[in-house]
Amino acid sequence: EKDQPNECGQKNLKIVPLDVDGSEAKKVVFTYDAEWRYSAIRWASRWDIYLNMTDTPMHWFSIVNSFMIVLFLSGMVAMILARTLRRDLTRYNDPELKEEAQEETGWKLVHGDVFRPPSQKSLLATHLGTGCQVFGMALVTMVCAALGFLSPANRGALMIAMLVCFVLMASFAGYWSSRIYKMFQGTEWKRNTLSTALLFPGVIFTIYLGLNFLIWSQRSAGAVPFWTMFVLVALWCGVSVPLVVVGSYFG
């Protein structure tokens, strides 16, 4: 007996159980029919019903609980620092302990290391410049995603946007790396520029290429094609490296 068709999302569906006698083997055939109906919703807007949901409950208890924990811990640290500073200031102002106060101990010895240049100043400048590049990439990507420019209907849009932003932010990496390197009174600015342009992207690309070769060896369909790898190298050498050089020149 053929029942009436059930539509997707229909409520109060009447499901009739089928009584099957287990005394003898029977063959059960499952079939279904699909009926396609025209919709006035555009293909690019089909996610709007999920993205514009406003009835998501807010976990206020967890938010307030986390805020109170952070506030309590910050208050404890502030009280400990205030007591330490007050005790040191009292000892400095005591005329009987003035000679003893001249010998600095504990955390007061840190002031001699604040303005001391590091031994690997080029490596530090490279990491800081690359950090500025990654931060700029993340900030621009999140702003674009929040404004709705990155639709989930377009597969791979987020990854492409992050890659393009990372390449274009190379000038900021070169600027801040050169700026910090000059602040440490470095003289080999060309070496620092090449380190900024090649170190972090080179490490990531080497790991990515090694993993891709492993996937290729397993004959997996998830391996990145050779043409895509060539495009990545072209973006790195043709766009990212020149932008790092330009940023280092202005820095």
N, C-alpha and C positions, 0 to 999 in steps of 0.2 A: 504494500500500500504506500503510495507516495504522499507525503505530508506537504503542507503549505511551506513555501520557502521562508526562511528566517533572514532578516536583514541585520547587517552589522550594527551594533549599538542598540538593537531593539530590546526593550525591557519586558519583563514578565513572559519570558519564553516558556512554552509548554513542552517539556521534554518527556517523551513517553518511553519508559524502559522496555527493552525487548527481552522477553522470556526465552532463554535458550536452554533446552534440555541437554544435560551433559552426558546422557547415556550413549549417544552416538556422535561421531565427528561430523561437524557441519562446516561449510564454507561460508564465511561472512565477507561480503563485498562492500567496501565503503566508497561512496561516490559523493561528489559535490558539484554544484553548478555555480558559476559566477556571472553576475549581471552587472555590466558597466553602465553607469549613468553619467551624463554630462554635468559638470560642475562649473559654476561661474567664477570660482576662485582661481586666480592665476597660479601657474606652477611655482613662480618665485615667492609667492605669498602663502604657500601652504603651511609654513611653519609658524605663521603669526599667531595662530590660536594657542600654540604652546609657549611661544616667547612672551606673549602679552598677558599671561596669567597673573592675576593680582590677588588671588585668594590663598597664596602660600602663607602658612602660619609662621609667625616670627617666634623664635626661641628666646623670649625675653629673659627667662630664668638663667639660661646658660650665658647670655651676654652680660647680665648684671653680675652673675657669679664670677666670671672671668675678670670683669672690670674691678670688682672689689678685691680680688686676690692680687691683681697688679698694683692697685692702690695701697694695699696693706704692705706688700713687700717693698714698694718704693718708699713708704714711710719708715719702715724699719732701717733700710739702708741710709736714708737721710738722717735719722736719729743717731746712728752709729758714727757717721761722718761728722755730724755736728758736735758730738761729745768728744771725738778725737781732736778736732780743731780747737774746741774751747779749752781742752786740757793743754794743748801745745801753746796756745796764745797766753794762757795764764802763766805757764812756765817761762815764756819769753819776757813777760812783763815783770816778773819777780826779780828784783835786783840781786838777791842772794844767789840765784841760779843763772845769772847772766853769762858767766864763763862756761858753764855746762851747756847752755843752750846754743853756744856757738858751734859745738860739734853736732852736725846734723846726722840723724839716724832715721832708719825706717823709710817711710814713703817720701820724705823730703829729699832723699838722694836721687829721686827720679828726675829732678830738674836739670841734672847734668847730662841726661841722655835724651832730652826732648829735642834739642837742636843739633844733635850729633848726626851727621849723614850716615846712612847705612852702607855696609860694605858692598852690597849688590844693588846699587841705586838704579841701574838700568832695568834689572828684573822687577824691582818694585814699581818703577814708573810704567813698565809694560803691563803689569797686572792691573794697576789703577786705571790706566787708559782703556784697557779691555773691559774693565768693570763699568766704566762710564758708557762704553759702547753697548754693552748688554743691558744696562739700565735704561738707556735711551730707546733701545729696541723694544723692551718690555713695556715701557710707558706709552709709546706711540701705538703699539699693538693693542694694548688694553683700551686706550681712548677710541681707536677705530672700532673695536668690538663693542664698546659701550654705546657708541653712536649708531650702531646697526650697519656699518659698512661691510662687515664680515658675516654674510648670511650662512647658516648651516646647510642651506640647500646647495651651495657651491662647495663640493668636496675638495679639500686641500687648500681652501682659501686662507685658513689660519697659518698653515705652515709656509705658504708662499709669502704672506704678509710679513711673517717673522724673518724670513730669509732676506727679503728685499730691505726691510728696515735695518737688519744687521749690517748689510753691505753699505747702505747709505750713511749709517752712523759711524763709519770708519774714520771720517774726518774728525769727529769728536775724540775718538781714541787717539789719533795722532796729535791733536792739539793738547789734550791734557797730559799725555805721556811726555811730550816734549817740554811742556810747562813745568811739570814736576821734576823732570830730569835737569832742567836748567836751575831750578830752585836748589837742587843738591850740588850745583856747580859742576855738573858733568861736562865733559868736553867731546866725547865721541857720540855726537847727536845722530850721525848717519847710522851707526850700529844700533842705536836705540830705536830709530825709525824702522829699520828692517826687522828688529825683534818684535816691535808692536804689530807690524803688518803680517808677520809669518808665524809667530810662536803659537798663539792660541788657535787661529784657524788651521794651522798645519797639524797640530795635535788632534783636533777634532776630525779633520779630514782623513788623517791616517787611521784613526780608530774606525771611522765610518767605512773607509775603503776595505780594511781588513775584515770587518763583519760582512760587508757585501760580497767579498770573495768567498767567504765561508758559505753564504747563501747560494752563490753561484755554483759552488762545488756540489751542493745538494740538489741542484737542478730545480730550485724552487721558483715559483712564479712571483714571489715577493721581492726578488732581487731588482735593484735599480738598474735600468738600462745604461749602456755605455754612453749614449748621447746625453742623458741627464747628467752623468758624471762629468762629461766634457763641458756642459753648460755651467756647472758649479765651479769648475776650475777657471773657466773664462770670466765668471763674475768675480771670483777671488783675485785673479791676476790682472784683469782688465779694468775693474771698477774699485774694488776694496783697497788694493795696494796703492794706486794713484791717489785716492782720497786720504789715505794715511799720510802720504808724503806731503800733500797740500796742507793738511792739518798741522803737521810738524813744522812746516815752513812758517805758518802764522803763529804757532805757539812759541 
